[in-house]
Amino acid sequence: MSESTYRMIEILRILDECENPTGSKLIAEELKKKGFNLGERAVRYHMQILDEKGYTEKMGYSGRKITELGREILEKGLVYNQVDFIFSKFQEMIYLCDFDYENKNGNVVVNISNIYQKEAYNIIKKVFNAGLCISPFTDVKKIDKGKGYEIKIICGTTIDGILLNNNIPSLPVYGGLLEVEDHVPTKFTELISYKKTSITPLDAFIGKDMTSVLNIVEEGSGRMPANFRVIPSSAREKTIAIFEKLKSIGINGIIDIGESGENVLGIPVSENMTGIAIIGGITPLCAAQETNYNVKIKMGEDFTSFDKLAPITPPDKHILKSSNQHDTPPIPFLLSKSWNLIEKVDFDVKTKKGNIIANVSRIDYSDVDNALEIMEKTYESSPDYISPYYNIKTNENGTIDISTVCSLSVDGILINNGIMSTPKYGGLLELSQKPLFIELISYDGSSIDPHKIFIYKNLTSVNSSMNKPNRILASLKEVPYISRSESEKVISKLRNLDFSIYKVSNPRELMYNAKIDNYNFGIVAGSGLNTIAAIKEEGIQIDVKALEKMMPLEKMKHL
């Protein structure tokens, strides 16, 4: 992306954050804070281009405002920029947080969310009361004519900001799901890197079926959102002293602090660094979502003065016990798990026989006929985008395993032909007039298949009202450009076998707005989980799995 395009994206972000029309002088000042040294004249030039594209609108002498089209471009049209933006956004919030815990004044980072039922509000208060929060200090306002609530909850990024204000660099590394057993945090079960995603890591894990916060409150066991950061080990004692003072004024949320270079809850830590696990700020809201209440959760949205906050309920207990789980085996990341399966792929494009990687999902026996009908209709409506291969197996307990072809099989087939192929991103592809990736999660920075996340969060629309896919699952592979000619021969044969391969790029070409490194080209392949997502969209209960086992393609059926 050119420097000029970066500038225009930042201008759109500034306008999106402004409630009123904004002039070039203010925009130039804001750009300077972000490292763009543009004068007012240069800003006016860029904004004229944005006007012509329909991304902004001039409002007389007052300035300009962003249009709906401009917001759409920000939200999904430049996803490759968003992957870089997520981490920089948190760095910006850390820098701007100026809370002084000694004097209890200054701004803290808050998550702003909306709750639409009083019963949901009571559940949230129950979680606060159990101490599963960063702080009970909140700002609650009634909305929707008194029927709902807007609630501002202190975000864990506030703690990073406090540490930085005390000359301690705190680096957010992962957001994930933490397993709790009998009130003791035991290990992280899933992780996403802050530097490898277009979606905020904790936002990826707040789907209804992914957390069980209320069960932790009521039974002592379950899964909850948590963040992980590292600090220099030389600052460990100073950090602990700060945490003690924060606890005395009602800011806590610390789950565990390791020693220098010590594994913390299954996360390895580099030598001379110390790992810190902190409760996810949005944890109380997850409990209401788990019980089917309508909750709109936003992550790290704003700043508010601490003196405007008050305890939602005084926590009379902190139900989490000390973990001391520093010998837990490191959590495996998806890419390392994938390589060991990719290496086993031996499918031969000439003989049309051999093993591929299969995703294996599970449904009840009573739903199998309906599920197969949905899969058939999905493929018939969009054969260019949907993989037709599947296998059915009946289990002794009356459930059915549905196997589909994992898109990582393509990497294995290419490697089996002497062509290096690296899985780069799992993504959500919107099939508008110009198809675009609207979300990307790196295989290298995640412990869970990105496509499972998109399904859990109900972000797919494989079955659209127009009888054609709207939002489907796809993966992006990166291949050295020197092997492009040979790769195209293999890809051509795979397409003839009805493998879902959408596009092969040129070097440095944007693949549906996803970025490929220099000297490489990209391949976009459809996910075998698209038909599984279609089943879930129709309301059928299905246990979604990915990267499950090897399976001969010749033993699979064709829709």
N, C-alpha and C positions, 0 to 999 in steps of 0.2 A: 504494500500500500504506500502510495506516495506521501511525502510530507504535507502536501496541500490537502490531501484527503484526511489525514490525521487531524489537521487544523479544523476542517469543516465538521468532523465528527465531534471534536471537543466543543465547538460552537453550539452544535445541536444539544450536547449534554448540558451546557450552561443554560440554554434557553429552556430545556425541559425542567430544570430545577427552579426556574423563576416563575412566580405566579403571574407577574405583570409583564407587559411588553418591555423589552430591554434594548438599550442603545449600544452603539459600537464602543463608546468609552468604557462602560462597565464591563463589556465582554472582553475588551483588550486587557483590562486590569485582571480579570479572572483567568484569562489565558496565560498571562505572565506568571501567575501563581503556579500554573501547571507546566511551566517551562517553555512556553511559546512566546517569543519576543515579537509580537505583531503590533504595529501602530494602528490607530483608528482607521486610517485610510485603507490599510491592508485588510482589516476586518470587514469594512464596508464592501470591498471587492469580493471577498469570500461569501459574504451574506447575499450579495446580488446573485451569485451562482446558485446558492441554496434557494433563493426566491424562484429562480427560473426552473429549478427541479421540482418545485412545489413542496419543499421540505420546511420552508419558513414563509411567513407572511408579514408584510410591512403594515404597521398599525399607525399610520400618519407620522407625526413627529415624536410619538412616544417610544418608537423602536420597533422591534420585531418579536414575534412569538412563533413557537414551533407548531407545525400543523400535525394532524393525525398521521399523515404520510411520513412526516419526519420522525414521529415517535415509532412508527412501524419499522423504519429503517434502523433506528437505534436498537430496537428490541430484537430484531431477527435478521436484518439484512446484512449485518457485518459481524457475523458470529466469530470469524477468525480474529477480529479485533477484541471481541468480548472475552475470549480466552485469556488474553493478556491483561484485559481491563479489570477482571475480578480481583486479582491479587493487588494491583495498583490501587484499586478502590479501598481495600482494607488498609493499605499503607497510608493512604490519605487520611482516613478516619483516625488511625493511630496518631498521626502527626497533629491533627486538629483537636484531639481530646485534651483538654487543659484542666481536668479535675484535680483539685488540690485536696487530698484526703486529710491533711493536717487541719485545714480551716473549713473543710466540708463545703467548698464552693467551686464553681466552674462547671463546664459542660461534660456530660457523659454521653456515650453512644447508646442509642436506644433502638430496639425493634418496635415498629408500630404495627399493630394488628387490630382487626375488627372482629368482634364476637356478636352474634345475632340472637342468642337466647340466654335468658337469665340462668337456666340450668347449666349451660356451658360455663358461664362465669363462676358459678359455685364450684364446679369441678376444678377450674383453674386455681381458685383460692385454696382448695384442698391440697394441691401440689405445692403451692407457695408455703402453706402451713407446714408441710413435711420437709421444707428446706431444699427441695430439688429446684434450685434457681440460683442465679448470680446474686440477686438481691430482692427482698420483698418491696423495695422502694419502686413505686410505679406512679404513673399518671393516668387516671381512668376518667373518661368523659362519656356521657350518654349520647348516643346517636340514633338515627332512624326513629325519630319522634319518641325517644325514651325506651324503645324496645331492644336496642343493642348497645354495645360499648366499644369505644376506641380505647385501647390500652397500650401504653408505652412501657416497655420492659427493658431494663438495663442489659446491654449486649456484652458478651465476653471480651469484645474488642476494647472496651473501656479499660480492662486490666492491662492490656498491652500498652495502651496510651499512658496509663499511670506509671508503668515501669519505665517507659521511654522518658517521661518527664523527670524521672529519678536517675537518668543516665544509664538505664539498663536496656539494651536492645532485646526485644522480645519478637521472635519470628514465628508467625502463624504458619504451620506446616500442613496439618490435616484437619478435616472435619469428618466425623464418623459416628458409628453406633457403638455404644458401650454396653457390654453384658454385665448385669448385676445378679448375683445369686445370694439369697438370704441376707440382703442389704449390703453385701460386699462387692464392690466393683472388681471384676475378674479380668476382663480383657476387651480390647476393641475387636469387634467382629467384622466391621466394614470400615473402609477409609477412602477418602478422595482428597487429592492434593489441591491446595489453594492455587497452585500455579498451572494446573493442567485441566481446567474446566471452564465452560461458559456459564455454568450454573453454580451458584454459591454452594459449597460442599454440604453444609447442614441442610440447605433447602432440598438437596437431593434425597435426604433421608427422612423427610417428614411426611411421607405417604402414610395413609391410614393403616396399612398392614405391615409397616416397617418398624414402628415403635410400640412399646407397651409400658409407657410411663405410669399409667394408672395402676397397673398390676404391681409395679415396684412400690407404689404408695400403699396399696392394700395388702399385698402378699409378700413383698420383699424381693421379688425376682422379676426380671424383664430386661428390655432394651431401651436405652435413652440416648438422645443426641449429646455429643460431647466434642470439644475441640482439643487440639494438641498443638503446643508451641514449644520452642526451645529457647534457652537463654545461655549465655556463657557461664560455665561452672564457677568462675571466679565471683559471680554475682549471686550465687545461690543463697548464702546466709543473709545478705541484704534483702533479697527478694522475699525470703521467709518472714523477715521482720516486718516488711511492708504488708504482707498478707495478714499478719496478726493485727496490725493497726486497721486494715480495711475491714476485717472481721468485726472489730469492735464498733464500727460505725454502720454495719449492716450490709457490707459488700463481701461476698465470700465465693462460693461456687468451686473452690479448689478440690479436686478429686484426689490427685496424687502428684508428688514431686519426687523425681528420681535423684540419685547421686550422679556424679560426673560419668558420662558415657554409659549409663545404666539403662537397660531395657525397661520401658514403662508400659505396663498393660498390653504387652505384645508389640510395642513399637520400638524398633532399635534406635539408639541415639548415638551420634558421633562422639568420638573421644573429645574431652574438654568441653562438652556441652551438657546441659541438664534439661530433661524433658518435663513438661508440666501439662497435666490433663485438667480441663475445666468443664464444668457443666455447660451445655448449650443454653444460651439465653432464652431460646424459644421453647424449652422443655415443658413448662406448664401448659402451653397452648396445645402441645401434642396430645395431652391427655383428653382434652375436649374433642379433638379431631378423631381420636381413636373410638370415641363413643358416638360417632356419626353426627356431631353437631357442626353447624356451619361456621367455620373459622377461617378468616383470611389472614394468613401469616406473611409478614414481610421481614426481610433480614437486614439488620444494620442500616436502617433507613435514614436516621437523622440524629441530631444532637439536641439535648435539652439540658437546662440548668438543673443541677442536683437539688437546689432548694425548692423546685417546683414539684418534686416527687414526695410521696408519702407511703408508708407501709400499707400494702393492700390487706395484709393480715400479719400480726406479729408471729413469726415462726416459733412455735413452742417446742420444736424438736428438729433435729437433723438426722434423718433416718439412715443415711449412708454411713457405713463404718469404714475404718481405715483399710485400704486394700493391700499395700505392700506386695503387690504382684509384679515382682521385678525379674522373675525367672520364667515367665510365660514365653513359649516359643513365638518368634516373630510372625506376624500376620503375613501371609503370602500375597503378593500383588498379582493382579490379573495377568499382566504380560508374562511374568515368570511361569505362572500356571499354564498359560497359553502355549508358550514355546515347547513345553514338554508334550503337549498334545499335537501341536503342529508338526513336530518331528516325526510323529507316528503315522501321519497321513501318507498313504501309499497308492492312492487312486491313480490309475493309468488312463490318460485321455484317449489312448489308442485302443486298448482292450475294453475300456469302459467298466473296469472292475477295480476293486480295491477299497480301502477304508477312508472314510471321511470323519470329521468331528460332528457328533450329533448332540443337539440340545434335546433333553428329555423332560417333558412337562407331564403333569399328572392330573387326571380328572376322575370323577365318579363314573362307574360303568353306565349308569342311567343317562348320562349326558353325552355318550360317545357318538350316537347317531346324529344328534343335533350339531355337535362340534364338527364332525366330518362334513356335514352339509354347509356349514359356515365356511370351512376351509375351501371347499369346492367353489362356492360362489365368489369368494374373495379372489381366488386364482383366475376364474373365468372372466371376472370384471377387469382384471389388470394383470394379464400374463407377463407383461414386460417388467413388472416390479415385484411379483410374488413368486417365491420358490415353490415348486409343485411337489417336492419329494417329502414323503412321510412314512412312518412305520408305526404300527399299533401292536402293543403287547398287553395282555391281560395278567394282572397280578392276583395272587391268592386271596388278598384282602378285598377283592371286588373293585379295585381301582384300575384305571387304564393309563398306560404310559404312551404318550404321543411323542415320537422322535422326529425332529426336523434337521435339516442340514445347517450347521453353524457357518457363518460367513468366513470364519477363520480357516475353513477348509481350503478356501482359495489360496491363502498364503502357503499352506502346506503343499498344495498341488504345484504351485510355482516353484517352491524350493525343491520339490521332488524332480523338477525339470531343470535344476541348476540355476534358478533365478531367485535372488534374495528378495523377499517381500516381508515388510515389517508392518504389523497392525499399528495404526497411529491413533485413530479416534473411532469411537462408537458414537453415532449421531442420530438426530431426529431430523428427517428430511421432509420439508413441506413442498408438496407438488402443486405449487401455484403456476401461473403462466410461465414464470422462470423459476424452476425448482431451486430451493435454497436450504442449506442446513440452518436450522434455527437453534439447535443445541449441539454441543460437542463435549465429550468427556474422554480424556486420554486413557488408553489401555495401560500406559506406563504409570499413571498416577492414581489408579483406582484398584481396589481389591474386589470389586463387584462388576459384573458385566454392565456397561452403561445402558444397554437395551433393556435390561431388567428394571433399572431405575425408571426409565421412561414409561414402562408398562405399569409399574407400581404406582406412579404418580398420575396415571390416566392421561398422559400427554399424547398418546397416539390417537389417530382417527383413521385406521386402515379401512374400516367400513364407513364411508361417508354417505351423506344424504344424496349425493349426485351419482351414486353407484360407481365411484372411482376413488382411489386412495387420496386422502388429504394430507395426513402426516404419517409417514412410515419410518421404519427403522432401517438404517444403513450403516455400513462401516467403511472407513477410509484406510487404504493401504498405501505405503510408500515404497517405491521400487527404484533402484539406480537407473538413470536414464540410458546408460550404455546397453542395458538389456531390453530396451523397449521393443525392438523389432521381434525378438524371440518371444517376449511376453505376449505380444498381440496374437501370435500364432496359437499359443496355449489358450488365451482368452477366447479367441474365435471358436475353438473346439468346445470350450466350456459353455459358451452361449448356445451352440448347436445342441448341447445336451440339456438345455433349459436351466443352466445355472443363472442366478439373478445377478448379472453384472451390468451396471447402469452406464458407466462412463470410464474412459481411459484418457488421461490428460496429457498435455504437453508440459515441459518443464516450466516451473514458476507460474503455471496457470492456476487460477482459483477454481477449485472443484466444488461447484454449487456453493461458492463463497467460502470454502475451506482452503486453508493455505498449505502448500507443499514446500518442503525445503529445497533450496537450490541443488541442482545436479540430480534431481530425482523427478519422477513423475508419479501421478496418483492413480489409483484404481478405486472406484466406488462400487461396492457390492451390497445387495440386499440381504437383510437378516432373515434367517430361518424362523425367527420368532415373530415375524409379521402375521402369519396365520394364527399363532398362539395369542397375539395381541387382539386379533379380530374376534377370537372366541371370547376373551375376557370382556371386550367391548359390548358383547351381546348379553352380558350378565351371568355367564356361566362361571362357576367357581373353578379356578384352575391354578395349580401350583406351578409357577413358572420357573424353569431351570435353564441353565446355560452351561456349555463346556462340560457335558456330562461323561461322554464315553466315545469310543471309536465304533464305527458301524460300517459294514460293506454297503456301498451305494446300491449294488445290484439286488440287495435284499429289501430295498425300500420301494414303496409304491409311488405312482405318479398320479396326481389329482386329475 
